[in-house]
Amino acid sequence: MNARSLFEKVWQDHQVVAETADAPAVLYIDLHLTHEVTTPEAFNVLKSRGLAVRRPDLTLATLDHSTPTVPVRSLKDLERVAESSAAAQIRVMIENCREAGIRLLDFDSDQRGIVHVIGPELGITQPGKTIVCGDSHTSTHGAFGALAFGIGTTEVGHVLATQCLLQRKPKTLAINVSGRLVPGVTAKDIILAIIGRIGVGGGTGHVIEYRGEAIAALSMDARMTVCNMSIEAGARAGMIAPDDVTFQYLQGRPMAPAGAAWDQAVKRWRGLPSDADCHFDREVSLDVSRLAPMITFGTNPGMVIPIDAAVPADSGDSSFRKSLEYMGVEAGKPMLGRPVDVVFIGSCTNSRLSDLRDAANLLRGRKVAPSVRALVVPGSQATKKQAEAEGLDKIFTAAGAEWRESGCSMCLGMNGDTVGRGQLCVSTSNRNFEGRQGIGARTVLASPLTAAATAVAGRISDPRELLAR
Ligand code: SF4
């Protein structure tokens, strides 16, 4: 057999019908993750056509997007704290899941959380699976060697009804990352640098495989951060070959295989990494030995610079100028030192335990600047519990930050956690589009270390300075 890439192996294993010039391939889906926003409409279509959910056991539902991050234990609580539209969405989700026999991680579940945090935490995200969800950042699960991508509402309906999807086969892009990160520089900085290099359309039509010593050296949390933002480079998905780090992360998790099934699964998973001489449609290389913390200055994640660099000169391009105007920044001037109003540490990019530990390390014994609102939102209730067992919540609250229940929160501001018009927010999330965190809000994407250092200073700050003290 020809040498095959990781992507090719997973694709071939799930292809029910191969694509032709006239028709896309039919791909079998192993796992469908879902939440309160995209699913209600899909259920309506199913009901109107008299269709049942084909495999309710292969869909897992959670509450995250419009879910309040203040304590809610029941629907009665929800009516009290949530906007009526959000409460209605959640009520419909609960009813639909009950009717279809889909497992829902409800308010009273200590496994509830952001859809891309709970899958890995529960061990249901596994190497070699095809995973879909009605959220662009489903690429996160590719960190395990899964083929995972976001789908729209219509496709959510297809998966619910058939457990299959029609898909054109993407091309492959290998991104080879070499070198060793210096202290203060993280996986978030790697992926921002990659997007800066290839651009927000650089991965279009491709599945990226992140490879090389710098990727192999990352923890699973860090690998998820990298794969999470693949979509911001326009890619269909991002993948990393499973290895011992992956297996150690998964072993013993509630929904991972156990006993003899575990041994068989690991044997199978060890065959997934790309063959040595396989072909990629494109390759890009990046050495991260000298990488600095990265921050965005504009209104897409490709408008990114090293934290100690100046905003690029005005290119004369009207969209570039418009973007700078929206952000209130000037070409040729540094971002470092700009006063900020809000710091958000959370989202499926950076709300895992290691992210919270990074931020807490910098905030320990320090105070958030009085002019700053700092919001720390763990990715799941399980992460929250573990963080509290380690005393991280105490560090955050002693510093003056808010410590919340899990959810998407200020990543997209659907649950009432928003940034005000004209306010500048340093955020560990994944999108800095106009209005993403609230109408007129200005978003600067950064790592949890940069966000924490900024919260202390009240200005955009280089975490390497605080780490050196
Ligand atoms: S945190 Fe943001 S990107 Fe992630 S699932 Fe929620 S809304 Fe989507």
Residues whose N, C-alpha, C, O or C-beta is under 5 A from the ligand:
A	BS01	SF4	D135 H137 S347 C348 C408 C411 L412
